[in-house]
Amino acid sequence: MLDEQAKKTMLRKIPHGLYICGVKEGDELNGFTASWVMQCSFKPPLVVNCVKNDSGSHEMIKKTGVFSLSFLDSSQKEVAAKFFQPKSRVGDKLADVEFYEGEATGCPIISDSLGYVECKVVGSVEEGDHTVFVGEVIASGIHREGDPLLLESTGWQYGG
């Protein structure tokens, strides 16, 4: 028997970093806060990025097969909060954030982040309410040193 409260409590104990996932389709750019991200292979370098199925960014990744991940530092909770909102409600989330388009994918990269990876989708699994995109890291860079922003340190909950 599944104890719903125990399930929520335990799944919320899985540690997660917070990242801004950048997407691009044609001239349209967007970004969203991603937390279900992890490395899954050394050779080739692969990451897993789980994206909510009903989002516009999900469709952009499916169509273009690319995304970027900007790594936030521990002081950037407000940046993560800004990108949690859907574009349909808040408009252009990148309007007042300094960013540039990655050389490998054209996806937006947050200039004030710790650094980034750019990824080409090499596989996906569509199960449940999120799609697991497997991305091969095709470009990366470091902007500065710092401690990563963790979901646990924000007081927010995403999971369970």
N, C-alpha and C positions, 0 to 999 in steps of 0.2 A: 504494500500500500504506500502511495506517495504522500508524504506529509508536506503539504504546500508551503507552510511557514518554514520548515526545516530546509526545503529545497531553495526558497528565496534567500534565506540567511546564508546558506553555504555557497550558492552560486555568486552571491555578492562579495564573497571573500576572495574570489579569484582576482589577483592584482592586474590592473590595466593602466597603461599610459594613456595620455590624451594627445591626439595628433590632429592636424588639419589636413584632410584629404582634399587635394585639388583635382578638379576635372575640367576637361575642355572638349567641346564639340563645335567645330567651325569657329565662329567668333565668340561663341558663348562660353563664359568662364563661371565656375562656381567652386565653392568649398564647403565642407561640412566637418563637424567634429567627429572623429572616429576613435573608438576605444577598444574595439575587438580586433586587435592587430597583434601579430607575432611573427617572428622569423621561423621558417620551417625547413630550410635547407641551406647548406654551405655552398655546394657545387651542383648546380648553379645557385647563386644567392637568391632565395625565394622568401617572400613574406606572404602572409595570409591577411586579408582585409575583409571583414564581414560588414556588408552594407544592407541597410533596410530596403526590402524589395519594392516598396511603394514610393520611393523617393525619385525625384528627377535626376539626381546625381547617379543613382543606380542605373538608370537607362543610359546616361551618358557613358558610363564605364562599359556597359554591354555593347554599345555601338562603336566606341572608339578603341576599346581594348587597352587603355592607358590610364594611369592615375599617379599622383604624387602624394607623398606624406611629409609634412613639415612637423618636426619634433618640437613641441612647446616646452618651455622651461617652467620651473616651479612657481614663478611669479606671474604667469600668463593665464590665470584662471578666467579673466575677463575676455580674453581672446577666444578661449574655448567656449565660453557662454554665448558669445556673439554668433559663433558658427553652429551652435546647436539648433538655432531657429531655422525653420524651412524657408527657402527663398521665396516661396509663394506668399508668405506672411510678412517678411521683413525687407524684401527687395534685394538689391545688390549688396551682398555681405562683404565684398571686396572693395567697396567704394572708398572707405576711409582706412584701409589697411595697406601698408606698403608691401608690395609683392612684385615678383617678376615671373615671367614664363620660363619654365625649364627648357633647356636646349634639346633634350632627348624626346620630351613628350608634348611640350607646349603648355602643360598644366601649371596652374599657379603655385608658386612657392612663397611662403611667408618670409620676408626679408629678415625680420627680427627673431626668427626661430633659432633653435640650436643648430639645425641643419636639416637635411632632407634626403629622401631617396625618390627616384622616379622609377616607375614600374610599368612593364608590359604584361598584360594578362596572358597567362599560359594555361589557365584552367579555371573552372568554376564549378560550384555545386549549389544548385538552387533547391534548398530544403527549408521548410519552416518559413518564418517571416523575414529572414536575411539570406543573402547570397554570399557564399564564401568565394571570394576572388583570390586566386593564387597569382601573385605578381612576381615576375623576375626583375630583380633590381638591375636596371640598365644604366643608371647614372646616380651619383650621390655627391654630397658636399657638406662641409662643416662651416657654419657661420661663426660660432663662438662656443665657449665652454659653459657649463651650467648643469644643474640637476633637472631631470625630466619632471614634467607635471604628471602626477598620478591621480587617477579618479578618486581614490581613497582620501587624498589630502583636500579635495574640494568640498567634501560633505555631500556630494551628489550620489545618486544611485542609478546605475544603468545595468540591469541584469536581474536575474531571478525569475 
